[in-house]
């Protein structure tokens, strides 16, 4: 970034330099911090704020079916939060949420942050052993 002009020069992998009035990054913070150049050094407050970003980890599972599932079609809502569950945080029936009832159904499940943090370094069998429960 050229501070005096408040423009950003971006050098792409093809080595071509392009100039922009603004650059919007939509990548995770750890990736931003790995970028070359001096743009983070232009504003110490921004750099400090970016370095302090903390993530809320989740484990997500997608179950995609190859044909309609009557049970899913009969659910009263496309999405549901589980505020009192220690493992499951959110569930959605994806095609229903997008109002695409003719598409192949899929369920998206997201864990709670605490479950994801607790299990981040465990293998599948350890997770199953430590968290087995029946409903």
Residue frames as qw, qx, qy, qz and C-alpha x, y, z in Angstrom:
[[0.000, 0.891, 0.454, 0.000, 0.00, 0.00, 0.00],
 [0.375, 0.315, -0.027, 0.871, 1.27, 3.46, -0.84],
 [0.228, -0.583, -0.597, 0.501, 0.23, 5.44, 2.22],
 [0.057, -0.358, 0.037, 0.931, 0.63, 8.86, 0.70],
 [0.298, 0.035, -0.538, -0.787, -1.75, 8.02, -2.12],
 [0.572, 0.032, 0.603, -0.556, -4.02, 5.61, -0.18],
 [0.784, 0.335, -0.332, -0.404, -3.99, 3.13, -3.02],
 [0.756, -0.311, 0.575, -0.027, -3.22, -0.55, -2.87],
 [0.466, 0.541, -0.630, -0.305, -0.93, -2.36, -5.24],
 [0.860, -0.145, 0.447, -0.198, -1.50, -6.09, -5.45],
 [0.207, 0.527, -0.770, -0.295, 1.04, -8.41, -6.99],
 [0.922, 0.041, 0.067, -0.378, -0.66, -11.57, -8.20],
 [0.803, -0.250, 0.512, 0.174, 0.96, -14.97, -8.63],
 [0.728, 0.541, 0.275, 0.319, 1.54, -14.13, -12.29],
 [0.531, -0.238, -0.011, 0.813, 3.80, -11.25, -11.09],
 [0.082, 0.574, 0.357, 0.732, 1.53, -8.62, -12.59],
 [0.148, -0.276, -0.493, 0.811, 0.98, -5.63, -10.29],
 [0.087, -0.639, -0.579, -0.499, -2.50, -4.15, -10.23],
 [0.063, 0.072, -0.348, 0.933, -3.62, -0.97, -8.47],
 [0.297, -0.595, -0.718, -0.205, -6.85, -0.64, -6.48],
 [0.220, -0.616, 0.112, -0.748, -8.57, 2.01, -4.37],
 [0.629, -0.397, 0.472, -0.473, -9.54, -0.71, -1.89],
 [0.455, 0.182, -0.867, -0.092, -8.87, -4.40, -1.36],
 [0.735, -0.321, 0.220, -0.555, -11.41, -6.53, 0.47],
 [0.213, 0.304, -0.927, 0.058, -10.07, -9.79, 1.88],
 [0.808, -0.202, 0.003, -0.553, -12.52, -12.62, 2.52],
 [0.728, 0.175, -0.645, 0.155, -10.03, -15.19, 3.75],
 [0.733, -0.602, -0.295, 0.118, -9.45, -16.39, 7.31],
 [0.212, -0.952, 0.218, -0.030, -7.25, -14.20, 9.49],
 [0.721, -0.419, 0.456, 0.311, -4.37, -16.70, 9.70],
 [0.672, 0.407, 0.424, 0.451, -4.15, -16.55, 5.90],
 [0.122, 0.969, 0.074, 0.203, -4.24, -12.74, 5.95],
 [0.475, -0.813, 0.313, 0.126, -1.30, -12.73, 8.35],
 [0.760, -0.107, 0.502, 0.399, 0.70, -14.91, 5.92],
 [0.531, 0.794, 0.234, 0.184, 0.28, -12.48, 3.02],
 [0.609, -0.026, 0.030, 0.793, 3.37, -10.66, 1.91],
 [0.111, 0.694, 0.236, 0.671, 3.72, -6.93, 1.58],
 [0.235, 0.033, -0.464, 0.854, 3.43, -4.11, 4.04],
 [0.325, -0.518, -0.400, -0.683, -0.30, -3.44, 4.19],
 [0.655, -0.588, -0.470, 0.065, -0.61, -4.58, 7.81],
 [0.555, -0.210, -0.221, 0.774, 2.23, -2.29, 8.84],
 [0.065, 0.476, 0.241, 0.843, 0.36, 0.80, 7.65],
 [0.492, -0.560, 0.002, -0.667, -1.94, 0.84, 10.67],
 [0.148, 0.250, -0.866, 0.407, -0.74, -0.67, 13.94],
 [0.522, -0.004, 0.477, -0.707, -4.26, -0.69, 15.43],
 [0.826, 0.266, -0.211, -0.450, -5.57, -2.78, 12.54],
 [0.540, 0.362, -0.753, 0.101, -2.66, -5.21, 12.80],
 [0.108, -0.184, 0.783, -0.585, -3.15, -5.65, 16.56],
 [0.678, 0.108, 0.262, -0.678, -6.90, -6.13, 16.10],
 [0.788, 0.326, -0.427, -0.300, -6.38, -8.74, 13.38],
 [0.365, 0.336, -0.824, 0.272, -3.84, -10.65, 15.46],
 [0.251, -0.098, 0.701, -0.661, -6.34, -10.85, 18.34],
 [0.719, 0.045, -0.261, -0.642, -9.15, -12.42, 16.31],
 [0.300, -0.160, 0.916, -0.212, -10.30, -15.69, 17.85],
 [0.459, -0.002, -0.673, -0.580, -12.32, -18.31, 16.04],
 [0.685, -0.105, 0.462, -0.553, -15.33, -20.19, 17.26],
 [0.099, 0.250, -0.914, -0.305, -14.52, -23.72, 16.05],
 [0.788, 0.112, 0.248, -0.553, -17.28, -26.04, 14.91],
 [0.249, -0.096, 0.925, 0.270, -17.43, -29.55, 13.57],
 [0.605, 0.351, -0.007, -0.714, -19.82, -29.80, 10.65],
 [0.357, 0.022, 0.919, 0.166, -21.26, -32.89, 9.03],
 [0.518, 0.306, -0.215, -0.769, -23.25, -33.00, 5.80],
 [0.466, 0.113, 0.877, -0.036, -25.50, -35.97, 5.08],
 [0.398, 0.365, -0.351, -0.765, -26.55, -36.03, 1.43],
 [0.654, 0.166, 0.708, -0.206, -29.20, -38.51, 0.34],
 [0.107, -0.114, 0.731, 0.664, -29.69, -39.91, -3.15],
 [0.214, -0.452, -0.717, -0.486, -33.49, -39.86, -3.02],
 [0.376, -0.567, 0.005, -0.733, -36.27, -38.12, -1.07],
 [0.280, -0.062, -0.844, 0.453, -36.61, -38.95, 2.63],
 [0.336, -0.648, -0.565, -0.384, -40.19, -38.81, 3.92],
 [0.539, -0.594, -0.405, 0.438, -39.13, -37.97, 7.47],
 [0.332, -0.198, 0.057, 0.921, -37.24, -34.89, 6.28],
 [0.075, -0.384, -0.513, -0.764, -40.13, -33.76, 4.10],
 [0.452, -0.660, -0.571, -0.182, -42.42, -33.85, 7.12],
 [0.454, -0.266, -0.379, 0.761, -40.29, -31.70, 9.41],
 [0.013, 0.886, 0.449, -0.115, -42.11, -28.50, 10.42],
 [0.032, -0.954, 0.171, 0.243, -39.05, -26.29, 9.95],
 [0.770, 0.566, -0.221, 0.197, -35.95, -26.22, 7.76],
 [0.372, 0.481, -0.526, 0.594, -33.59, -25.18, 10.57],
 [0.699, -0.662, -0.235, -0.137, -33.30, -25.74, 14.27],
 [0.140, 0.622, -0.572, 0.516, -30.97, -24.57, 17.03],
 [0.788, -0.349, -0.503, 0.071, -30.30, -26.71, 20.09],
 [0.042, -0.797, 0.276, -0.535, -29.49, -24.19, 22.83],
 [0.665, -0.566, 0.373, -0.313, -29.40, -26.75, 25.66],
 [0.988, 0.121, -0.023, 0.096, -27.42, -29.50, 23.94],
 [0.456, -0.748, 0.377, 0.299, -23.74, -29.91, 24.78],
 [0.556, -0.087, 0.660, 0.497, -22.82, -31.47, 21.41],
 [0.301, 0.503, 0.635, 0.502, -25.30, -30.38, 18.73],
 [0.068, -0.371, -0.146, 0.915, -25.70, -26.66, 18.08],
 [0.444, 0.487, -0.080, -0.748, -27.56, -26.39, 14.75],
 [0.449, 0.145, 0.850, 0.233, -29.26, -28.51, 12.12],
 [0.429, 0.500, -0.057, -0.750, -30.70, -27.61, 8.76],
 [0.681, 0.338, 0.635, 0.138, -32.38, -29.49, 5.96],
 [0.255, -0.354, 0.322, 0.840, -30.50, -27.75, 3.20],
 [0.049, 0.271, 0.694, 0.665, -32.83, -28.17, 0.23],
 [0.195, -0.742, -0.641, 0.005, -35.81, -27.19, 2.40],
 [0.314, -0.652, -0.126, 0.679, -33.97, -24.13, 3.73],
 [0.121, -0.263, 0.441, 0.850, -33.27, -23.01, 0.16],
 [0.601, 0.432, 0.308, -0.597, -36.88, -23.79, -0.82],
 [0.406, 0.436, -0.686, -0.418, -35.72, -26.36, -3.39],
 [0.748, -0.135, 0.514, -0.398, -37.97, -29.26, -2.42],
 [0.899, 0.404, -0.059, -0.158, -37.32, -31.10, -5.71],
 [0.340, 0.681, -0.627, 0.166, -33.57, -31.32, -5.08],
 [0.740, -0.050, -0.635, 0.216, -31.81, -34.21, -3.36],
 [0.518, -0.828, -0.064, -0.206, -32.17, -33.72, 0.40],
 [0.597, 0.277, -0.486, 0.575, -29.22, -32.98, 2.60],
 [0.561, -0.799, -0.217, 0.002, -28.84, -32.37, 6.32],
 [0.378, 0.566, -0.389, 0.621, -26.18, -30.07, 7.76],
 [0.707, -0.643, -0.281, 0.086, -25.27, -30.58, 11.43],
 [0.280, 0.670, -0.367, 0.581, -22.98, -28.26, 13.41],
 [0.647, -0.310, -0.576, 0.391, -21.45, -28.97, 16.78],
 [0.327, -0.939, -0.096, 0.045, -21.18, -26.62, 19.72],
 [0.267, 0.822, -0.421, 0.276, -17.96, -24.68, 20.11],
 [0.498, -0.588, 0.584, -0.256, -17.12, -26.45, 23.37],
 [0.931, 0.071, 0.356, -0.032, -17.52, -29.89, 21.74],
 [0.704, 0.672, -0.104, 0.203, -15.32, -28.89, 18.78],
 [0.007, -0.808, 0.505, -0.302, -12.62, -27.55, 21.10],
 [0.706, -0.398, 0.543, -0.221, -12.74, -30.67, 23.27],
 [0.895, 0.172, 0.411, 0.029, -12.51, -33.02, 20.29],
 [0.410, 0.859, -0.243, -0.187, -10.15, -31.14, 17.99],
 [0.090, 0.636, -0.766, -0.016, -7.18, -33.41, 18.74],
 [0.630, -0.084, 0.732, -0.245, -9.06, -36.71, 19.04],
 [0.115, 0.100, -0.834, -0.531, -9.50, -39.38, 16.40],
 [0.578, -0.195, -0.410, -0.678, -12.93, -40.73, 15.43],
 [0.671, -0.246, -0.698, 0.045, -12.89, -43.69, 17.82],
 [0.297, -0.117, -0.530, 0.786, -11.87, -41.49, 20.77],
 [0.296, -0.097, -0.035, -0.950, -14.68, -39.05, 20.00],
 [0.674, -0.219, -0.545, -0.448, -17.22, -41.89, 19.83],
 [0.599, -0.173, -0.700, 0.349, -15.94, -43.48, 23.04],
 [0.208, -0.119, -0.422, 0.874, -15.98, -40.23, 25.03],
 [0.301, 0.123, 0.035, -0.945, -19.30, -38.91, 23.73],
 [0.248, -0.205, -0.892, -0.319, -21.52, -41.93, 23.18],
 [0.316, 0.155, 0.522, -0.777, -25.13, -41.35, 24.14],
 [0.064, 0.359, 0.883, 0.295, -28.54, -42.57, 23.15],
 [0.270, 0.048, 0.045, -0.960, -31.63, -40.59, 22.32]]
